[in-house]
Amino acid sequence: MIEALSEKIAISIKKSNEAETVSVAVMKFALIILFNFFIPVLLSLLIGLLTDRFGETLLSLTAFVLLRMSSGGYHFKSPIACMLSTLFVATVPPLIDLSREWSMLVTGVSLLLFLLLAPSNMRGYHTLPEKYYPVLKLLCVSMVAANFPINSDTVALVSLLQGISLLKWKEV
């Protein structure tokens, strides 16, 4: 569905200005990436509005994107699976309330996952040279550790979910 829509839009763009546009394949690829990002983000924010958790949902999305960019993780082969998992990570943690102790425990487990596994599965998905991977590890570990004084249930749960994605999984 998204691929077909992306191709139709790319063809339309190409027809409107053949000389100054990149190939249909390149535009289609870019549009697929945009749709795969913006559809779950917009749906998440809508769910956040409907559940009266808009701020927490925005925090969840922000934490997830920043951690994901700096730590890598598992990549689904299906765009729908990717969108659904992003929707889940963005909308479920804001709905869960943890005690202070559980939030600290979840943050601690997350920190351990990031210390041991980050960055993970970035080759082929990231253009940053591997010599910068220790910087990425420091960045994502610092972001997770910053939740200790903040004690956000949402950040704790998003960190845990992203930390779990760093494990080596068989392809789904």
N, C-alpha and C positions, 0 to 999 in steps of 0.2 A: 504494500500500500504506500509506504513512505518512499520506497524506491521509484515506484511508478509516478507518484506526484512530483518527486524531485526531477525525474527525467522530463516530464511534460513542461515543468517550469524552465528547466535548462534549455530545452529545445525552443521554447518561446523567447527566451532571452537571446539565444543565438540568432534566431530569425530577425529579431529587432535590430541587431547590429553585428552582422557576421564578421566584419573586418576587425573590430576592436574588442572582441570577446574571446575568452579562452575556449577550449574544446567543450563540447557537451558533456563528455565523460568527467572532466575536471569540475565543471559547474555542478553536475549531478552529485558527485562525491562530496563537495562542499555543502550542498543543500541537505544531503542526508545527515551530515554531521550537525548542521544547524537544527534541523527538525528533531534529531535524537536528543539534543540538549534542551531546546526550548519547549517542546511538548511536555516532558515531565516537570520542568521548572514551573511552567504556567499552571499545569494541573495541580501541582503541589501547593502553590500559592493560593489557588482557588480553594483547595481543601482546607488550607490554613485559615482562610477567611471564614469558611463555612463552619469550622470547628472552634472558632474564636481563638485560634493559636497562630495567627499570622506572624507575629514577631518570632515565636519559637521556630516556626517552619522556615522563615527566612534565615534564622541562625543555623538551623539544621542544614539547609542547602549550602550556606556559606562555608560551614565547617567541613562538610563533605567534599565540596569542590576543592578547597584548599588542601585538605589532607590527601585527596585523590591525586591531585597534581604533583604533590611532593613525595608521595609514597608508592604510587602505582597500584598494582593489585590485579585481581582476576578480571579478564575481559570475556564477556559473553559473546558467542558467535552470532546470536540473533539480536537485531536491534530492538525487537519487542521485549525480550528478556532484559536487556540493558535499561530500557525505559521503565519497565515495571520495577526493577530493582532500585533505580534512582528514585522513583515515586515512593517506594516503600521506605527507603532510608530517609527521605525528606519529610514524610508525613507521619510515620509511626512514632519515632522517638519523642516528638513534641507532645504526644498524647499520654506518655508514660511518666508517672511521678515516682521517683525513687527517694528513699530516705538518704540522709547525708552519708551514712555509713555505706550503703549500697552504691551510691554515686562515686564515692572515693574508691571502693573496691573495683567497680567497673572501669574507672579511669586508670587504676593501677594495672589491671589485666591488659587494658589497651596499650598502656605505656610499654609493658613487657613485650607485647606483640610487635610494636613498632621498633623497639630496640633490637629485637632478634631478627625481624624479617624485612624491614624497610631499607631501601626501596625494593620493590618486587615486581617482576614481570613488566619491565619498562622497555626492554629492547623491542624495537619495531613499532612502539607506540609513542615514543618520546625521542626528540632529536638532541637532547642534552648529552654531551660526552660523559662517559662513565666516570671520568676523574672527578666529576661534581657530585656523584652519588653520596659521598659522606656529608656533603653540605645539605643535600635533600634529607638525609636521615636526621641530621641535627635540626633541620627546620620542622619536620613533622613530629619528632620527639618533643621539641619545644612547644609546639602547638598543643599536643596532648597533655604535657605536663602543666601547661598554663591553666588547665581546668582544675587543678588541685585547689588553688586559692579562690577560683571563680565558683566552683562546685555547681556546674550546670548539668542537670540530668540529661538534657538534650545533647550537649556536647559529649558527655560520657558515653551515651548510647551510640551516637554517630561514630565516635572514635572506635568503639568496640566492633561495630559492623564493618567499618573500613579496615580495621586491624585483621578481622577474620578473612577479608578478601585478599590479604597478603599471603595467606597460606597457599601452598601448591595444590591446586585442584585439578581433577581430571576435566577434560573439556565437556561442556554441557551443550 
